[in-house]
Amino acid sequence: MSPRSSRLLALAFAIAAASCSKRRSGEPSAKAPANEAASIEFDAALPHLEAPHTTSASIALSNLSGTIAYKTKHLSDPAVSAGLVDALMSRAQFIGSVADLDEADALVTRALLASPADPRAHLAKASVLGALHQFANALFEIERGSALGASANEVARARLPVALALGRCDEALKSVDAADDALPLDMAVHAAVDQRSGRAGESERLFERARTRYRDVSPFAFAWMDFERGRALERQGDSARAGQYYAEASQLLPTYAHAVVHLAAMASPARALELLAGLDAACDDPDALAARADALRRSGRPAEAAEALAAAKSRFEVLLAKHPEAFADHGAAFFLGIGNDLPRALSLAKMAAANAPSEEALDLWLTIASALGRHEEACAAVARSTANKCALGPAVAARFEVARRSCTP
């Protein structure tokens, strides 16, 4: 993977982490009984996805891990250690390793202490802080980097994921390259921002253009593009096509925890367990544990489901204590769903929305408040939603419009 591709995927990771969405495993739905499997049957009439030619996932991950091991061993050599943080963040994304993200955080903290006047050290710290959802601190580091001489392009790229997470799509759009003149990965970033900005058609066009124009053989890039396209389609209410892209991302990179968790929630219990079994042994993401508990519950294996659920809850508690901002929305989704603790879910959803008024956090807050019959909380979620200047997905927008009418004196 080229250095530029590595930097772009690091930006992609920051965008994904800063605006993450969580499949709510086991969440009761108004459309189906709580014990009904949420299984997507892929319509044969849907356009067939032509699989790209890529390096095998096992080889790509082995190469990435080898790079990390080599750079870690030669950390004292700046020429060799450059890019280690990006590599760690990429592996964190593609195998669901919070430990890698912690290591990246430790590295950038040490680098900043060693070189406080280095603008890139501040931007690197901002990138990791954004991934941990510490957005105010990330913006502070970006400002320091800018004041110390970081280029306008570097500063714009650093601001992009933070602006997106904070619901400032107008700012995010100013930070992306002109769509059709961009490199494919930049184009896919633009497509993700376009969907959040209410331009679903343009988003689809750019995702398709990026996918067909990308010429590298990295499975990471294709898997990320397919996953983000799936998320965009799911927000638009097209779950069938979203499932296609999640499936493609999971096939290209079976260890891609985010894609696998989303797909597992749509799949039959047996298929979900098969997908989850393919995750890397280093995956320590509690969402994967929660997805396994849900699949076991749907499989009619209550004892195993209870054990997996306890493991997921324990892991969430550890991470909520260590990284509360990063896991508040995921924790809220867990406790709303299979974790079955609505008061806890409400508290976490409010924390997440206070930190960043993302579509996911706001929707969780409104959904949980409605489930608890807490009208004042629902109206508080509606009031907070005005801080989000991005476009809500159709279903979420409709729910907020109904709630808004009930809150209007």
N, C-alpha and C positions, 0 to 999 in steps of 0.2 A: 504494500500500500504506500503510495507516494506521500511525502510530507504534506503537500497541499490537501490531499484526500483526508489525511489524518486530522488536519486542522478543521476541515469542513465537517467531518464526522464529530469532532469535539463540539463544534457549534451546534450540530444537530442534536447531540446528546443534551446540551444545555437547554435547547428549545424543548425537547421532549420532557426533560426533568422539570423544567419550570412551568410547563403547562400540562402536566401528566393527567391522564384520566384513568379511572379505576373501574374495572368490571366488578359489579357488586355481587359476589358469589352468594347464592342462596337468598337473595333479597326477594321478599314477597312482591308480586306485581299486580297491578290492577287488571292486567290483561290475561293472567293465568294463575291458577292455584299455586300456592307456595311450593307444593311437592311435585309440580310438573316440570319435567326436564326442559330447559330452555335450549332446544336443539334446532340448529339451522340446517335445513336440507338445501343444498346448493342446486339451484334451478338449472337444468340442462340447457335452457334457452339463454342463460347468461353468456356473454362473450367469454371465450376460452382465453386464459392467460398464457401467453407464450413464455415458458420458463427461460430465463437468461442463462447464458453459459458462464459459470463462475467456478472459482477454485472451490474444492470441497470444504465444507464447514470445519471439519476436523483439522485439515491442514491450515486453514486460515486462522483458527483459534490457537493452534500450536505455534504458528509463526508469531502471533501477537503476544502470546505468553513468553515465547523465547526472547522477543524484543524487550519485554518488561524485565525479564530476569537479567539480561545482559546490561541494560541501562541501570538497573538497580545495583548490580555488582560494580559498575564503573561510575558510580554517582559523583565521584569527585572530579570527573572530567566533564567540563561544561559542554564540550562538543559532542560527547557521547550521551550525556544525560538529557540533552534537549529533547523534548517530546515525550518524556516519561509520564508527565501528568496527563497529556492527551491520550496516551496509550492506556493508562490506568482507567481513565474516564470512559474510554471506548469499551474496555473489557467489563467495566461496571455495568454499562448499558446492555451489552450483548449476552452476558450470562446472569445478570441480576445479582451482582456482587456488591453489597454495601461496604464490605471490607476494603474493596479496591477504591471506592470513593473516599473512605476514611484515610487511606494511605495517600491519595492525591491531596487531600486537605492538609495532612501533616507535611507533605513535601512543599506545597506552596507557602505554608506558614513559615517553614524554615528558610525558604528562599527569600521571603519578604524581610525576615529578620536580618538575613545576611546582606541583602541589597535593598535597603529601604528607598533608594532613589531610582531604582530600576522601574520604568513605567510598565514593562511587560510582566514583572512580578506582581504588580497590583492588578493587572488585567487577568492574570492567571488565577489569582486569589478570588477575584470577582466571579470568574467562571465557576469555580467550585462552590462558592457561596450561593450562586444562583441555583446550582444543582441541589443544594441543601435548602432551598427556598428561603434563604436569609437575604431577602431582596433589598432591604434598606442598607445593609452592610455592603452588599454587592455594588449598589449604586455609589456608595462612598468610595470604594476602591476604584471604580471606573473614573470617578472625578479626580482622584489622586493620580491615576495613570495618565489622564488627559493633561493635568497640570504639569506633570513631569515630562511631557513631550511625546506621548503615544500618538501615532498618526490618527487622522480623522477617520480613516477606514477601520483601523483597529478598534477605536472607541465605538464606532457605529455598530460593529459586529458584537461587541461586548454588551451594548445596550439592548440589542434585539431581543434575546430571550427574556430579559427582565421586563421589558415593555410588554411583551406578549403575555407573560404571567400576570402582570398587573392590570390586564385588560385595556392596554393603551395601544390598540391596533393602528391608530393613525401614526404614532411614533414608530412602531415596528415596521410599517411600510416604508418609512423614510430611510430605514437602515438596510433594506434589501436591494440587490442589484436590479437593474432594468431586466424585466422578466425574460424576454426572448434573446437577450444578449448575454445572459448569464451562463456559467458552466452548469452542467446537469445537476450537481448536488446543490448549488446555489438556487437553481430553478425550483428544485423540490422544496427548499426552505421557503422560497417565495410562495409556492403553492400552499404550504401549510399556513402561512400568514394570510393569504387570500381567503382561505376557507373561514378562518376566524374573523375575517373582516366582512363576511357576508357575500363574498363573490364565489359561490360554489362552482359555477360553470367554469370560471377562469381557473379556479383551483384544479379542477379535473383536467382541463386542457394542459396545464403546466406539469402536473404529475405525469401525465401520459407522455408529454414531450421529453421530460427529464428521463423517464424510464427507457424510452427508445433511443435516446441520444447518448446515454452513459456507455462508455466503451471499456472501462476497467473490468477486471474479473473478480473484484472483491464481493463476496456475498454479504458483507456488512452493509455496503451502500445500498444494494438492491433490497435487502431485507428491511432496512430503515425506511426507504422510500415506500415500499409496499405497506409497512405497518402504519406509517403516517397517513397514507392514502386511505387505508381501512378506517382509521380514526375519523378522518374527515367525512367519509361516507356514512359512518355510523352516526355522527352528529347530525347529518342531514336526514337521518331516518332510513337509510338504505342498508339494513343489516345484512341482507343476502350478499350484496356485492362487497360489503365490508368484510364478511366472513371469507370471501374468496381471497382477498388481499392478506388477511391474517394467516390464512392457510398457506399462501405462497411464501410469506415471510418466515413462517415456522418450518416450511419444507427446505427453504434455502439455508436456514440457520436454526436447527432444532433446539439449540440452547437459548434462543432469544426469549427470555422469560416474559417480557411484556407482551409479545405477540402470542406466545403460548397461553398465557393466562386469559387473554381476551378470547382466543379461539376455544379454549377449554370450556368457558362459560356458555358457548354456543353449541358445543358438541355433545354427543351422547356420553353418558357416564364412562363407558368402556373406552371410547376414543379419547376423552379428556384425560383419563388416567394414563393412557399410552403416551399422549403428548407430554404430560407432566413428568413422566418417568425419563424422558429424554433430556431433561434439564441438566446442566453441569452440576457436578457434586459441590462446587464452590458457591452455588446459588444460595444466598441467605436472605432472599426477599420474602417477607411474610405473606405477600399476595399469592405466591406460589403455594405456600402451605395452606392458605385459606382455600385456594382453588382445589387442592387435593381433598381437603375435608369436604367440600361441597360435592365433588365427584363421587366420593365414597358414600356420602349421605344419599345421593341420587341412585347409587348402585344398590342400596339396601344393605349396607354394611355398617350398622350403627356403632359398633365397638371401635372399629378402625377409624370411622369418621370422628368419633369423640376424641380419640388419641391425636389425630391430625389437627383437630380444632384447638385442643389444648396447646399444641406446639405453636400453632399460628398465633394464638392469643399471647402466649409467653413472648414470642418474638416481637409482636407489635408493642408490648409493654416496654421491652428493652429499647426499641428504637424510638418510641414516643418519649421516653425519658432522655435519650441521647440526642435525638434530632427531631424535636417536636414540630417544628415548622414543616420539615420535609415529609413527615408521615401523618400529619393531622388529617388531611383529606382521605388518605388511604385507610387510616384507622376509623374515620367516620363511616366510610363505606363498609368496612368490615363489621363494625358493631351495628350498623343498620341492617346488614344482611345476616350471614351465618353466625356472627358474633352475638347477635340478639341482646343488645343492651342499648335501647333507644336514648335514654338520658345521656349516656356516655357519648353516643354517636352525635347527639345534638351539640354537646360541649365542644367536641373536636371539629365539627363542621363550622361552628361559629369562629373558632380559633383560626381555621384555615381561611375563611372568608375575610376575617379581619386582617390577616397577613397579606392576602392577595385575593381580590374579588373575581376569581376565575369562574367560568361557567360551571365547572364541576363542583367547586365548593359551594357556590350559591344554590345550585340545584339540590345538593345534599341537604343544605340548611332548610330549604323550603320543603323538601320531601319528608324529612324527619319531623319538622315542626307540624306538618299536616298529619303525619301518622300518630303523633302524640296529641293532636287536637289543640295545639298551642297557637291560637290565632295571633297573639302578639308577636310570637317568634316568626311566624310566617310573614307578617307585615314588616318586621325588622329585616328579614332577608330581602324583601322587595325593596326596601329603602336602600339597603347596601348595594343592590344590583345596579343602581344608577352610577356607581363608581366604575362599572365595567363599560368601556366604550367600544368593545368588540360586539359582533353580532352573535346572539344566542342561536343555537340550533333550533329548528322549527318546533320540535316537541317541547323543549325547555322554554322557549319563548311563549308558547301557548299556555304552559302552566303558570308562568309568571304573569301573564296578562289576566288570567282568571283570578289569581291571588291579588293582583293590583286592584282589580275592580272591587273585591271584597274589602280591601283596606281603605278605599277612598271614602271619606266622610260623606 
